[in-house]
Amino acid sequence: MNSKTDKLKGVANEAIGKAKRLVGAAIGDDGLRAKGVAQEFTGAAQKAGGEIKDLIKETVDKS
C-alpha cells in the first residue's frame, strides 16, 4: 500500500472504531466497546505507517 492508502484506511478504522466504542459504551456492551478501542488503535497505527512512508520517501528524494 502507498502512504495515502494507509492514511485513508487509518482514518476509516479510527472512525469506525470510535463508533463501535461509543455504541458499546451506550448499550453497555463491553465487548463491542473493546473492539472499538482496538480498531481505533489499528487506525492510528495505519496512519502512522503512512506518515513514516512519507518521511522515508522525502528523505530518499533529498539524497
Buried (B, 14 or more C-beta within 10 A) or exposed (E): EEBEEBBBBBBEBBEBBBBBBEEBEEEEBEEBBEBBBBBBEBBBBBBEBBBEBBEEEEEEEEE
